[in-house]
Amino acid sequence: MFNPRIAVLSLAALLAISPLAASAQQASRNGVLVRNDGIYLRCDQCGTVESIDQNITQGNDHSMAGTIIGGIAGGVLGNQVGKGKGNTLATVAGAVGGGYAGNRIGANSGRPNASYTLRIRMGNGAYSNVTVPDASAIRTGDLVQIDPQGNIVRIQ
């Protein structure tokens, strides 16, 4: 006799398992990785990229050098204006203004540095975190190999 409840439960179980079957394509089986084309790899330094995180660090701060250079330049330019006490006042104002402007320019001149941390599930089931300067050729789910220097090579 046909039981609709059993049919619905069976269908639900099948649908729940299907994403797992699709992701098993690159899963590890006892230290063996499977490429997208079905070729098996046994590699202790190989794994599947699970996540890629971008790290941004602030660049060098050159505000002190900017303050000094700006102050000198402002003082020289201010000295060109006025006579007597007006000249002294213009020199001081130029030095202060130039120092402030140089400080702001120097503080903003440091370019941020970017690096990427890759979380890799190795063929033996362990995880490895590797930081690289450029991960533009690597995507989540790619098979990669880690060389002894810590460089990442994508496996085709």
VENVEN-V74220 format. One record per pair of residues at least 24 apart in sequence whose ideal C-beta (glycine too) atoms are under 8 Angstrom apart, sorted by the first residue. I is the first residue (numbers start at 1). J is the second residue. If there is no record, write none. Layout:
i;j
I;J
I;J
This chain:
i;j
26;141
26;143
28;121
28;122
28;123
28;124
28;125
31;123
31;124
32;123
33;123
33;143
35;143
35;155
41;123
41;143
41;155
42;123
43;123
43;145
44;122
44;123
44;124
45;122
45;145
45;146
45;147
46;122
46;123
46;143
46;144
46;145
46;146
46;155
47;120
47;121
47;122
47;123
47;128
47;143
47;144
47;146
48;120
48;121
48;141
48;142
48;143
48;144
49;118
49;119
49;120
49;138
49;139
49;140
49;141
49;142
49;143
49;144
50;119
50;120
50;121
50;127
50;140
51;118
51;119
51;140
52;116
52;117
52;118
52;119
52;135
52;138
52;139
52;140
53;116
53;117
53;119
54;114
54;115
54;116
55;114
55;115
55;116
55;117
55;131
56;112
56;113
56;114
57;112
57;113
57;115
58;110
58;112
58;113
59;109
59;110
59;111
59;112
59;113
60;110
61;106
61;107
61;110
62;106
62;107
62;109
62;110
63;103
63;104
63;106
63;107
64;103
64;106
65;102
65;106
66;102
66;103
66;104
66;105
66;106
66;107
66;109
67;99
67;100
67;102
67;103
67;106
68;99
68;102
69;102
70;98
70;99
70;100
70;101
70;102
70;103
70;105
70;106
71;95
71;96
71;98
71;99
71;102
72;98
73;98
73;102
74;98
74;99
74;101
74;102
118;144
118;152
120;144
120;146
